[in-house]
Amino acid sequence: MLREMADPTPAIELVFEQVIRPRVAYLSEIVAEVLDIDANDAQVLRSVMSIQSQCHAAMPNPLSKRLMRDLAADAAFDDLAEHIAQFSLGGLSAVARQTT
């Protein structure tokens, strides 16, 4: 998927429709519920992009392997997942305070 994003081919439409759009829609519903706003609100999409970016940064690639050498260990992966959840919920809480 990273290769397709870096050097798009006609398959990018398939990737977008079958992978990215459903994931964004699913996460948007969750974020909208947490923020108590409409899923189409711009704050929701910005929040979804922030959460997704954290997850993408942890995907195996030459940079993440240098930054997080022990990520392959189950405990380290679990710790990172917990951090992303806590950090994201804290961020959503801050966003919610701004939207009310």
MODELLER restraints for C-alpha pairs under 7 A, 6 or more apart:
rsr = mdl.restraints
at = mdl.atoms
rsr.add(forms.Gaussian(group=physical.xy_distance, feature=features.Distance(at['CA:4:A'], at['CA:12:A']), mean=6.37, stdev=0.5))
rsr.add(forms.Gaussian(group=physical.xy_distance, feature=features.Distance(at['CA:24:A'], at['CA:48:A']), mean=6.91, stdev=0.5))
rsr.add(forms.Gaussian(group=physical.xy_distance, feature=features.Distance(at['CA:27:A'], at['CA:48:A']), mean=6.45, stdev=0.5))
rsr.add(forms.Gaussian(group=physical.xy_distance, feature=features.Distance(at['CA:28:A'], at['CA:39:A']), mean=5.72, stdev=0.5))
rsr.add(forms.Gaussian(group=physical.xy_distance, feature=features.Distance(at['CA:28:A'], at['CA:44:A']), mean=6.11, stdev=0.5))
rsr.add(forms.Gaussian(group=physical.xy_distance, feature=features.Distance(at['CA:28:A'], at['CA:45:A']), mean=6.69, stdev=0.5))
rsr.add(forms.Gaussian(group=physical.xy_distance, feature=features.Distance(at['CA:28:A'], at['CA:48:A']), mean=6.25, stdev=0.5))
rsr.add(forms.Gaussian(group=physical.xy_distance, feature=features.Distance(at['CA:29:A'], at['CA:39:A']), mean=5.76, stdev=0.5))
rsr.add(forms.Gaussian(group=physical.xy_distance, feature=features.Distance(at['CA:31:A'], at['CA:44:A']), mean=6.15, stdev=0.5))
rsr.add(forms.Gaussian(group=physical.xy_distance, feature=features.Distance(at['CA:32:A'], at['CA:38:A']), mean=5.79, stdev=0.5))
rsr.add(forms.Gaussian(group=physical.xy_distance, feature=features.Distance(at['CA:32:A'], at['CA:39:A']), mean=4.89, stdev=0.5))
rsr.add(forms.Gaussian(group=physical.xy_distance, feature=features.Distance(at['CA:32:A'], at['CA:44:A']), mean=5.97, stdev=0.5))
rsr.add(forms.Gaussian(group=physical.xy_distance, feature=features.Distance(at['CA:35:A'], at['CA:92:A']), mean=6.75, stdev=0.5))
rsr.add(forms.Gaussian(group=physical.xy_distance, feature=features.Distance(at['CA:35:A'], at['CA:96:A']), mean=5.14, stdev=0.5))
rsr.add(forms.Gaussian(group=physical.xy_distance, feature=features.Distance(at['CA:51:A'], at['CA:88:A']), mean=6.30, stdev=0.5))
rsr.add(forms.Gaussian(group=physical.xy_distance, feature=features.Distance(at['CA:54:A'], at['CA:84:A']), mean=6.87, stdev=0.5))
rsr.add(forms.Gaussian(group=physical.xy_distance, feature=features.Distance(at['CA:57:A'], at['CA:64:A']), mean=6.50, stdev=0.5))
rsr.add(forms.Gaussian(group=physical.xy_distance, feature=features.Distance(at['CA:58:A'], at['CA:64:A']), mean=5.93, stdev=0.5))
rsr.add(forms.Gaussian(group=physical.xy_distance, feature=features.Distance(at['CA:70:A'], at['CA:76:A']), mean=6.29, stdev=0.5))
rsr.add(forms.Gaussian(group=physical.xy_distance, feature=features.Distance(at['CA:71:A'], at['CA:77:A']), mean=5.37, stdev=0.5))
